């Protein structure tokens, strides 16, 4: 083994014990032979080959479960204006310089799906896809999993049946993917017909590896009271691009979070939700909400919302229930 190769192996930045590579290299460099069993000896070249194979196995496992290491060998280019129209349609125009280019394709039932780009952080995973022909999209039964087989929940999406652009927004990436990078596998079995077409059944599987932008938890503001109900923020996490807020609601309003108010006037207005949340920056400009979900069951109701943030500083979260009241809390993003 050449000295140059030894230096390169020793210099690799891998999440493994510091002594592993030197031990393998030392084994390969030992003079003489090593006993296998009485009467037989392994020549030195076999020890070298076994040492290299062992290292390849370690590297292969690290690349699969910790894709960030593979990323250092071949970084995907960052996507700019190419996906701008698709992102603007869902309020994500500020994200376009953060996406990593991907190119995974699958064809079934006469439709080709292509995974174009992806972004991931602790709050959200966003995938941009292209469908050809473009008359179907929004994968109703899409399932996204990581390299550990864990399912990442789908929250919302957008489909343009003229261009074939599709944007799907999933949950954020959990630990340890958030440190290692994530190897995603998207499987779709149905394409919806929009607006009135029939669904198309098929079998599409797309894959891509992207880094994960890390986030950090922020101090929790004090709870707020609306009527006889308590709204308690239980987790606030910010990245350079998103803010995620989890909230627990207890009291009578916890069972009325999906209530609509107002009558529908055709062409003028529709009933609106009584419960609302709004995030504004120091200048009073509202941040773009990506999604807001509520769930009820035994115990307090749960709310999870995610917003796009464009700069650090003070933000105010306004929580309101029409006819009952509202309150605000300040969140400082460093």
N, C-alpha and C positions, 0 to 999 in steps of 0.2 A: 504494500500500500504506500503510495507516495506521500511525502511529507505535506505536499500541497493539499491533498485530499484530507489528510488528518486534520490539518488546520481548518479546512472548511467544515468538516463534521463537528469539530469542537466548538466552532463559532456559531452553530445553528441555535436560534432562540426557541427552545421547545419547553413545554411544561412537564418536565420529567426530572428525576433526581439529578443533581449536578454531577454525580459520579458515574452516571450510566455510560455516556460516550467514552470517557477515559478508560473505563473498565473494559469496554468492548475493544478499544484500540490496543490496550495493553495485552489483552488475550491474543489478539491477532499478531502482535509483535513478539510473543514469547518464542525463544529459540527451541529447536529440537522438536520432539513430538509429544503428544499427550496420550496416555493409555486409555483405551476404550474398554477392553476386557482382556483377560490373560491370553497371550499368544497373538494379539492383533494390535497394531498401532495405527493412529491416524496421522497422515503426513501433514506438514505445516500448512500447505496450501489449502487443505480442507478446513483447518481452523480459521483461516482468513475468510474463506467463503461463508462459513457458518456465522462468523461475526458480522459480516456485511449483511447477510440475510436477516439476522436478528434486528439489526438497525433499521432495515427496510420495513420490517413488520411494525416496529415501534413508530416509525414515521408515518406509515399508512394509517394506523389507528389514530394517531394524533391528528392527521389531516381530516379524517372522517368525523371524529367527535369534537375536534377543535378546528373548524375550517379556517379560522383566522390565520393559521400557519400556512395553509395552502394559498391563502390570499396574498401572503407576502411574496410568493413565487410568481404569481400572475394576477395582479390587481385588475379588476374590471374597471373600464373607464366610467367616469361620472357622467350621467346623462344631463344635458342642458335643455335647450329649447325644443328638442324633438318630442318630448312628452308634455310640453307646456299646455296645449289645448285641453288634453285630458285632465290635467291637474287643476286647471282653472275652473273646469266644469264642476268640480267638487270642493272648491275653495282652498286648494292646496298649491296655488301658484308659487308661493314662497319656498316650496320644497324642491323645486325642479333641479337645483344644483346639488342636492343631497342624495339623489338616487344613483344606485349602481346599475350599470347596464347588464342585462341578462339576455340569453337567447336559447330558450328551451321550447321545443315545438312538439305538438302531438296532433294527429289527425284521426277523426272517427266520425262516422255517419255523414261524411261529406263536408265537415267543418274542421278547419285548422285553427288551433289555439296556439298563440305564441306568448311566452312570458318575456316581456320587454325590459322591465326594470323593477327594482325593489328597494325599499327603505325600511329599516327596523330600528326601534329604540325600546326603552322599557315601557312606554305607554302605548305604542301602536306599531303595527306592521302593515305596510302599504305596498300593494302589488299593482303594476300597470301591465295590462294584457291587450293583445290584439286578436280579434276574431274575424275569420274570413271564410265564407261571405259574412258581411257585417250585420245581417238582419236578426241575429239572435245574440244573447249575451247574459250578463248577470247570473252567474252560476248558482242556481237555487240550492243545490246540494253540494257545493264546493267544500272540501275538507283540506285544511292545511295542517301539516305536522312538521315537527323538527327532527333532528338526527337521533333523538332519543325516543321517537315515536309518540311524543305528546301532542295532543290536538290544541291548536290555537284558534280561538273562537272568532267567527266572522261577525262583524257588527253592521257594516253598511257598504254600499257600493254604488257605482254609476255605470251606465252602459249607453253608448252612442251608436245607434243602428245605422248611421250614415257613414261614419269613419271606421267603425269596428273597435274603437277605444273602449276599454273597460278598466275601472279602478276599483279594487276591493280593499277594504279597511278591516284589519283583524286586531285582536288583542296585542298588547306588547309582548316582547320576548322575555321569558322568565330566566332566572338563574339556572344553570351556569352558562346558557347560551349567550347571555348578555355580556359575559366575559370572553367566551371562546369564539364568538361568531356563530352564525346559524346556517345550517344546511336545510333548506325548505323543500317540502314535497307537496305540491298542490294537485289534488285529484278532483275532477268534476265528472258527474254522471248525467247531468241534465243542463241544457241551455234553454233559457226562457225565451219565448217569442214575444217581442215587444213591438207595438203595444198589444196587439190582438192575435199574434201568431201562436201556433201550437208549440209546446215544448218539444225539444229534440233530445232523445236519449242517446247516450254514447259512453265512451270511456276515454277520458283524456287525463294524462299524468304529466306534470311539468315539474322541473326541479331547478333550483338555483341556490348559490351560496353567496351570502352577503355579510358584511360586518354589522355589528350592533352598536349604535350610539348609546353610551352609558348615560344614566341619569342619577339624580341624587334626591333623597327625601328632604322635604322642607319642614320647618316647625309648623305645628298644627294651630290654626286660629281657635279662638274660643267658640263654644257651641252657640247656636242662635235659637230663639223661641218664636214660633208663630202660632198664636192662639194657645192651645193646650198641647202643642206638639214640639218636640225637640229635634233640631237638625245639627248633627255632630259630624264634623269632618274627621275622618279616621286615617286618611293617607293622602298626602300631597306630594307629587313627584314631578320634577322638571328636568327636561333635557334642553339642548340648545334650540330645539324646534317645537317641542310640545309640552303641555302641562296636563297632567292627569290628576283628577280629584275623585276620591271615594268618600261617600257620605252615608251616614246611618240616620234614618228617620224613625222616631218612635212617637206614638200618640195617635189621635184620630185621623190626622192627615195622611198617615202612612198607608192607609187603605184607599186613599182618594187621589193618588198622584197621577192617575191616568184620566181624571175627569176633564171633560171638555166644556167650555162655556161659550155662549153666544149662538145665534142662529145662522144658518147658511143662507146667504143672499146670492143667487146664481150670478156669476160674473163679477161679483163685488167682494164677497168675504165668505169665509168658512169658519166653523167653530174652532176655537183655539184652546190649547191646554191651560188649565188653571195654574199648574205648577211650572215654574220656569227658572232657569239659571242663566246668568250672563256674566261674562268676564270682560272687563275693560282695563286699558292701560292708564298710565298717569295723565295722559292727554284726553281721556274720555272716549277713546276709540275702542270699539268692541272687537275682541279677538274672534277669529273664525272658529266656530264649534264644529268638530268633526263628528262627534256623536255624543248622545246622552241617554243612558239606559237606566231604567228602574226595575227592580224585582222585589216581589213580596213573597212571604212564606210565614213560617213560624218565627215569631220575634219581630224585630224592627225591619222596616223596608231598607233596601240598599240602592244607592244611586252611584253610577260611575259615569263621569264625563271627561272628554278630552278636547283640548283647544290647541290651535296653532299659535305659537308665540314667536315674535320676530326680534325681540331685544330683551335684555335684562331690565330690572327695575321693579317698581311697585305696580301691582295689579290689584283690582278689587273684584271679588266674586259677589254678585248680587243674587240672592235667593229669595224668591217671591211666590206667594200663593194668592191669586186674585180673590179679592173679597175678604182676605184675612190679614195680609200685611207683607212686609219684606224686611230683610236685614242685609247688611254688607259686612264683609271681612276683607282685610288687606293681606295679600300674599306677596312677599318680597322675593324676587328671583335674582340671585347673585350673578 
